[in-house]
Amino acid sequence: MVRLWVRALSLGVLTLLLLTVSSRSAPAQSPFEACLDATSGNATVIIPASAQISINGRNLAPGDEIAAVDANGRCVGHLTWSGTGSEALTVWEAGLFRDSHAGLHPGDPIALCVWTQDDKRLFTPENSTLSIQLDTSAPHLRDTLRYQRNGMYVVEALVVEPGS
């Protein structure tokens, strides 16, 4: 009798656990899951905590993502915004030993995209207006978002507005 009661209780707890797990909605998957990383060279885009960022009229929120893409729209680096301070986005160069078409070459434009976690919206250069202001106060800082190996870019302002 006790064995039967324990078995029924175990089955009930297991069923409740399965119902709880299956009723949770899975978080939306980032559009940047298949992002290039760890090639032979890179550059760094720094987004300081002091940067003025506006995404469709709101601030960047923890969990939002910023990615760099090449001219074909392939992700060549991304970061998930923590909201706790400055962030750095590593932008990867075309590899020597892997697909040489994946990644950036010197002089290629670095296009930024933003994915907002709350509304699952992807802002790209094709569907939005992205205005970027870079800090050029030091001689080692780059003044345009064109790839240069070991280049350093510091974002002062990023404004993203949906296109029409």
Protein Blocks (a to p, Z undefined) as FASTA:
>chain_A
ZZmmmmmmmmmmmmmmmmmmmmpccddddfklmgcehifbdcdddddfklccdeehiacd
ehiacddddfkopafbdcddehlaccddddddddfklcfkgccdehiacddddddfklop
acdfklcccdddddfkbfkbcfbdcddehiacddfbdcddddZZ
